[in-house]
Amino acid sequence: MAITEDAPPGAAAGPADVPSGQESRRLSSPLVLTLILLLAVLAQSPIRGLLGTPLMQSWMTVFVAVTMQALPFLVLGVLLSAAIAVFVPPSFFARALPRRPALAVPVAGMAGAVLPGCECASVPVAGALVRRGVTPAAALAFLLSAPAINPIVLTATAVAFPRNPEMVLGRFLASLLVACVMGWLWQRLGRTDWLRPPAHAAHEGATKGEAFWNSVRHDTVHAGGFLVLGAMAAATLKAATPAEWLRTAAGNPLVSVLALAVLAVLLSICSEADAFVAASLTQFSLTAKLVFLVVGPMIDLKLFAMQAGTFGRGFALRFAPATFAMAVAGAVVTGTVLL
């Protein structure tokens, strides 16, 4: 008779200890992909018929156009923002900014015009600035301006609106104005107990090369996913929504502004790609589209989650609504004057 020894308490279970029924129920990614492809082959006739309808052809045209136009700017923005976040030390900003907070705010806001970075990169960079001793008002101004007025975003806006070059200037001025005002408001009204000290970034223990590619992979997956969702939403809004509804919403200035402001928050599109989505909403006025372009890079669902995780939920609950209101107001005023 064979003698068996009991496993010591707390020992990890090996492969033999996993119930065979549980192991057989696990679905691997290749198996899921195989099942999806098999279902697609079996249902190719209904799928072909569905895609052949005028509604779906219109939907696919808008979706592909928005995605393909925005993708190069998205990739370039992700690469540049990862390089800045990893290779430019936060101490550089601390040395470059004026010591007086009132002057550091506009300087930090203008820094966003020369340092490309998407929303996914601006939050951890702002957290690193606060951790290195930069005044929070200046760090928050940089957080809001960098995704909105950097060269990649402004170039994408110019490409998306070739007949309306004033949209580039309007986006730059409105976004910079809102970033500076929010920085000054925090300097005036903000309290230290509202801002939780940011934790160290996840890549700080890795080599620079590893941190760079980790940042690229992370931002590409997240920003690319939101781009696809945004393109799908724009295509659905363009192809499936009754034209009367869109004309009614677009015909009322207040409704059109609020509708696109809320849409920008919900879609959470990367700032390198949002101009192409805004340009596809042809029923709406340029001012309403400007609101979409100013609000999106400053506050949306993913930004709220990232701000809460970096600076604390109490900060995000106060900062996000104020930013939303200020972004809408700043875009409307700028659009009324310029557009």
C-alpha positions as CSV (number, residue, x, y, z in Angstrom):
1,M,0.0,0.0,0.0
2,A,1.4,3.4,-1.1
3,I,2.1,5.9,1.6
4,T,1.1,9.6,0.9
5,E,2.1,12.7,2.8
6,D,-0.3,15.4,3.6
7,A,0.5,18.8,2.1
8,P,1.7,21.3,4.7
9,P,-0.9,23.9,5.7
10,G,-1.1,26.9,3.4
11,A,0.7,25.2,0.6
12,A,-0.5,26.2,-2.9
13,A,-2.6,23.6,-4.7
14,G,-0.9,22.1,-7.8
15,P,-2.4,21.4,-11.1
16,A,-3.5,17.9,-9.8
17,D,-5.5,19.6,-7.0
18,V,-7.7,21.6,-9.5
19,P,-11.0,19.8,-10.1
20,S,-11.1,18.4,-13.6
21,G,-14.6,19.8,-14.1
22,Q,-13.5,23.3,-13.3
23,E,-10.5,23.1,-15.5
24,S,-12.6,21.8,-18.4
25,R,-15.0,24.7,-18.1
26,R,-12.3,27.4,-18.6
27,L,-12.3,29.0,-22.0
28,S,-9.0,30.2,-23.4
29,S,-8.7,33.2,-25.8
30,P,-7.9,31.1,-28.9
31,L,-10.9,28.9,-28.2
32,V,-13.2,32.0,-27.9
33,L,-11.8,33.4,-31.1
34,T,-12.3,30.1,-32.9
35,L,-15.9,30.0,-31.7
36,I,-16.5,33.5,-32.9
37,L,-15.0,32.9,-36.3
38,L,-17.1,29.7,-36.6
39,L,-20.3,31.5,-35.8
40,A,-19.4,34.2,-38.3
41,V,-18.9,31.6,-41.0
42,L,-22.1,29.9,-40.3
43,A,-24.0,33.2,-40.2
44,Q,-22.3,34.8,-43.1
45,S,-25.5,35.0,-45.2
46,P,-27.6,36.9,-42.7
47,I,-24.6,39.1,-41.9
48,R,-24.0,39.8,-45.6
49,G,-27.7,40.7,-46.0
50,L,-27.6,43.0,-42.9
51,L,-24.4,44.8,-44.1
52,G,-25.9,45.3,-47.5
53,T,-28.8,47.5,-46.2
54,P,-28.4,51.3,-46.9
55,L,-28.5,52.0,-43.2
56,M,-25.6,49.7,-42.4
57,Q,-23.6,50.9,-45.5
58,S,-24.0,54.5,-44.2
59,W,-23.0,53.4,-40.7
60,M,-19.9,51.6,-42.0
61,T,-18.9,54.6,-44.1
62,V,-18.9,57.0,-41.2
63,F,-17.3,54.5,-38.8
64,V,-14.4,53.6,-41.1
65,A,-13.8,57.3,-42.1
66,V,-13.7,58.5,-38.6
67,T,-11.4,55.7,-37.4
68,M,-9.0,55.8,-40.3
69,Q,-8.6,59.6,-40.1
70,A,-8.0,59.6,-36.4
71,L,-5.7,56.6,-36.1
72,P,-2.4,58.1,-37.2
73,F,-2.8,61.0,-34.8
74,L,-3.7,58.7,-32.0
75,V,-0.6,56.5,-32.5
76,L,1.7,59.5,-32.8
77,G,0.2,61.1,-29.7
78,V,0.6,57.9,-27.7
79,L,4.2,57.6,-28.7
80,L,5.1,61.2,-27.8
81,S,3.2,61.3,-24.6
82,A,4.9,58.1,-23.4
83,A,8.3,59.5,-24.3
84,I,7.6,62.7,-22.3
85,A,6.1,60.8,-19.3
86,V,9.1,58.5,-19.1
87,F,12.2,60.4,-20.4
88,V,11.4,64.0,-19.2
89,P,12.1,64.1,-15.4
90,P,9.4,65.9,-13.4
91,S,12.2,67.9,-11.8
92,F,12.6,69.7,-15.1
93,F,9.1,71.3,-14.7
94,A,9.8,72.2,-11.1
95,R,12.9,74.1,-12.2
96,A,11.3,75.7,-15.2
97,L,8.1,77.0,-13.4
98,P,8.1,80.4,-11.6
99,R,8.1,80.2,-7.8
100,R,5.0,82.4,-7.5
101,P,1.9,80.2,-8.0
102,A,0.0,83.0,-9.8
103,L,2.7,83.1,-12.5
104,A,3.3,79.4,-12.5
105,V,-0.3,78.7,-13.5
106,P,-0.2,80.3,-17.0
107,V,3.4,79.1,-17.6
108,A,2.3,75.5,-16.9
109,G,-0.8,76.0,-19.0
110,M,1.3,77.2,-21.9
111,A,3.7,74.2,-21.4
112,G,0.8,72.0,-22.7
113,A,1.1,73.7,-26.1
114,V,4.6,72.4,-26.6
115,L,4.5,69.0,-24.8
116,P,2.2,66.5,-26.6
117,G,0.3,64.3,-24.2
118,C,-3.1,62.6,-24.1
119,E,-5.4,62.4,-21.1
120,C,-4.0,59.1,-20.1
121,A,-0.5,60.6,-19.7
122,S,-1.4,64.0,-18.3
123,V,-2.9,62.7,-15.1
124,P,0.2,60.7,-13.9
125,V,2.5,63.5,-15.1
126,A,0.5,66.0,-13.0
127,G,0.7,63.6,-10.1
128,A,4.4,63.4,-10.5
129,L,4.7,67.2,-10.6
130,V,2.8,67.5,-7.3
131,R,4.9,64.7,-5.7
132,R,8.1,66.6,-6.7
133,G,6.9,69.9,-5.1
134,V,5.3,71.8,-7.9
135,T,2.4,73.9,-6.6
136,P,-0.9,72.0,-7.2
137,A,-2.5,75.0,-9.0
138,A,0.2,74.8,-11.7
139,A,0.1,71.0,-12.0
140,L,-3.7,71.1,-12.5
141,A,-3.4,73.8,-15.1
142,F,-0.9,71.5,-17.0
143,L,-3.2,68.5,-16.5
144,L,-6.1,70.3,-18.3
145,S,-4.1,72.1,-21.0
146,A,-1.7,69.4,-22.2
147,P,-4.3,67.1,-23.8
148,A,-6.2,70.0,-25.3
149,I,-3.7,72.3,-26.9
150,N,-0.7,70.3,-27.7
151,P,0.6,70.3,-31.4
152,I,-0.8,66.9,-32.3
153,V,-4.3,67.8,-31.2
154,L,-4.2,71.2,-32.9
155,T,-2.9,69.6,-36.1
156,A,-5.6,66.9,-36.0
157,T,-8.2,69.7,-35.5
158,A,-6.9,71.6,-38.6
159,V,-7.1,68.4,-40.6
160,A,-10.6,67.6,-39.4
161,F,-11.9,71.2,-40.1
162,P,-10.1,72.2,-43.3
163,R,-12.7,74.8,-44.1
164,N,-12.9,76.3,-40.6
165,P,-9.3,77.1,-39.5
166,E,-10.8,79.3,-36.8
167,M,-11.7,76.1,-34.9
168,V,-8.0,75.6,-34.2
169,L,-7.6,79.1,-32.7
170,G,-10.9,78.7,-30.8
171,R,-9.9,75.4,-29.3
172,F,-6.5,76.7,-28.3
173,L,-7.8,79.9,-26.7
174,A,-10.8,78.3,-24.9
175,S,-8.8,75.4,-23.5
176,L,-5.9,77.5,-22.3
177,L,-8.3,80.0,-20.7
178,V,-10.2,77.3,-18.9
179,A,-7.0,75.6,-17.7
180,C,-5.6,78.8,-16.3
181,V,-8.9,79.8,-14.6
182,M,-9.2,76.4,-13.0
183,G,-5.6,76.7,-11.7
184,W,-6.2,80.1,-10.3
185,L,-9.5,78.9,-8.7
186,W,-7.7,76.1,-7.0
187,Q,-5.0,78.4,-5.8
188,R,-7.7,80.7,-4.3
189,L,-10.3,78.2,-3.1
190,G,-8.6,74.8,-2.9
191,R,-7.7,73.1,0.4
192,T,-4.8,70.8,1.0
193,D,-7.0,68.2,2.6
194,W,-9.1,67.9,-0.6
195,L,-6.0,66.7,-2.5
196,R,-4.6,63.3,-1.6
197,P,-0.8,63.1,-2.1
198,P,-0.3,61.1,-5.3
199,A,1.2,57.6,-5.0
200,H,4.3,56.7,-7.0
201,A,3.7,55.9,-10.6
202,A,3.6,52.2,-11.5
203,H,6.6,52.5,-13.9
204,E,9.0,54.2,-11.5
205,G,10.6,50.9,-10.5
206,A,11.2,49.7,-14.1
207,T,13.8,50.6,-16.7
208,K,13.1,53.5,-19.0
209,G,12.7,51.2,-22.0
210,E,10.2,49.0,-20.2
211,A,8.3,52.0,-18.8
212,F,8.1,53.5,-22.3
213,W,6.6,50.4,-24.0
214,N,4.4,49.7,-21.0
215,S,3.0,53.2,-21.4
216,V,2.6,52.8,-25.1
217,R,0.7,49.5,-24.8
218,H,-1.5,50.8,-22.0
219,D,-2.4,54.0,-23.8
220,T,-2.9,52.4,-27.2
221,V,-5.3,49.8,-25.8
222,H,-7.3,52.3,-23.8
223,A,-7.3,55.2,-26.2
224,G,-7.9,52.9,-29.2
225,G,-10.8,51.3,-27.5
226,F,-12.4,54.6,-26.7
227,L,-11.7,55.8,-30.3
228,V,-13.6,52.8,-31.6
229,L,-16.5,53.4,-29.2
230,G,-16.6,57.1,-30.2
231,A,-16.5,56.3,-33.9
232,M,-19.4,53.8,-33.4
233,A,-21.4,56.3,-31.5
234,A,-20.8,59.0,-34.1
235,A,-21.8,56.6,-36.9
236,T,-24.9,55.5,-35.0
237,L,-25.8,59.2,-34.3
238,K,-25.3,60.0,-38.0
239,A,-27.0,57.0,-39.6
240,A,-29.6,55.8,-37.2
241,T,-30.9,58.9,-35.4
242,P,-33.9,60.5,-37.3
243,A,-32.8,63.6,-39.1
244,E,-35.7,65.5,-37.5
245,W,-34.4,64.8,-34.0
246,L,-30.9,66.0,-34.9
247,R,-32.2,69.2,-36.6
248,T,-34.4,69.9,-33.5
249,A,-31.5,69.5,-31.1
250,A,-29.0,71.4,-33.4
251,G,-31.5,74.2,-34.0
252,N,-31.7,75.1,-30.3
253,P,-28.4,76.7,-29.2
254,L,-28.7,75.7,-25.6
255,V,-29.8,72.1,-26.3
256,S,-27.1,71.6,-28.9
257,V,-24.4,72.9,-26.5
258,L,-25.5,70.8,-23.6
259,A,-26.0,67.7,-25.8
260,L,-22.5,67.8,-27.2
261,A,-21.0,68.6,-23.8
262,V,-22.6,65.5,-22.2
263,L,-21.7,63.5,-25.3
264,A,-18.1,64.4,-24.8
265,V,-18.1,63.2,-21.2
266,L,-19.8,59.9,-22.1
267,L,-17.8,59.0,-25.2
268,S,-14.4,59.6,-23.5
269,I,-12.6,59.9,-26.8
270,C,-8.8,60.5,-26.9
271,S,-8.1,64.2,-27.6
272,E,-6.0,63.2,-30.7
273,A,-9.1,61.8,-32.3
274,D,-12.1,63.7,-31.0
275,A,-11.9,66.4,-33.7
276,F,-12.8,63.9,-36.4
277,V,-15.8,62.8,-34.4
278,A,-16.9,66.4,-33.9
279,A,-16.5,67.1,-37.6
280,S,-18.8,64.3,-38.5
281,L,-21.7,65.9,-36.5
282,T,-22.6,68.2,-39.4
283,Q,-26.0,69.2,-38.1
284,F,-24.5,71.0,-35.1
285,S,-23.1,74.5,-35.0
286,L,-19.4,75.3,-34.8
287,T,-19.8,76.6,-31.3
288,A,-21.5,73.4,-30.1
289,K,-18.6,71.4,-31.7
290,L,-16.1,73.6,-30.0
291,V,-17.8,72.8,-26.7
292,F,-17.4,69.1,-27.5
293,L,-13.6,69.7,-28.2
294,V,-13.0,71.7,-25.1
295,V,-15.0,69.6,-22.6
296,G,-13.8,66.1,-23.7
297,P,-10.0,66.5,-23.0
298,M,-10.7,68.0,-19.6
299,I,-13.4,65.9,-18.1
300,D,-14.9,62.6,-19.2
301,L,-15.6,59.2,-17.6
302,K,-12.1,57.8,-17.8
303,L,-10.5,61.1,-16.7
304,F,-12.8,61.2,-13.6
305,A,-11.7,57.7,-12.7
306,M,-8.0,58.5,-13.2
307,Q,-8.2,61.7,-11.2
308,A,-10.0,60.0,-8.4
309,G,-7.4,57.2,-8.4
310,T,-4.5,59.7,-8.4
311,F,-5.6,62.6,-6.2
312,G,-8.5,61.0,-4.3
313,R,-12.3,60.8,-4.8
314,G,-12.9,63.9,-2.7
315,F,-10.8,65.9,-5.1
316,A,-12.4,64.5,-8.2
317,L,-16.0,65.1,-6.9
318,R,-15.1,68.8,-6.5
319,F,-12.8,69.3,-9.4
320,A,-14.8,67.5,-12.2
321,P,-18.1,69.4,-12.0
322,A,-16.3,72.8,-11.7
323,T,-14.1,71.9,-14.8
324,F,-17.2,70.8,-16.7
325,A,-19.1,74.1,-16.0
326,M,-16.0,76.2,-16.7
327,A,-15.2,74.3,-20.0
328,V,-18.8,74.8,-21.3
329,A,-18.8,78.5,-20.4
330,G,-15.3,79.1,-21.8
331,A,-16.1,77.3,-25.1
332,V,-19.4,79.2,-25.5
333,V,-17.8,82.6,-24.9
334,T,-14.9,81.8,-27.3
335,G,-17.2,80.4,-29.9
336,T,-19.5,83.4,-29.7
337,V,-16.6,85.8,-30.3
338,L,-14.6,83.9,-32.9
339,L,-17.1,81.6,-34.7
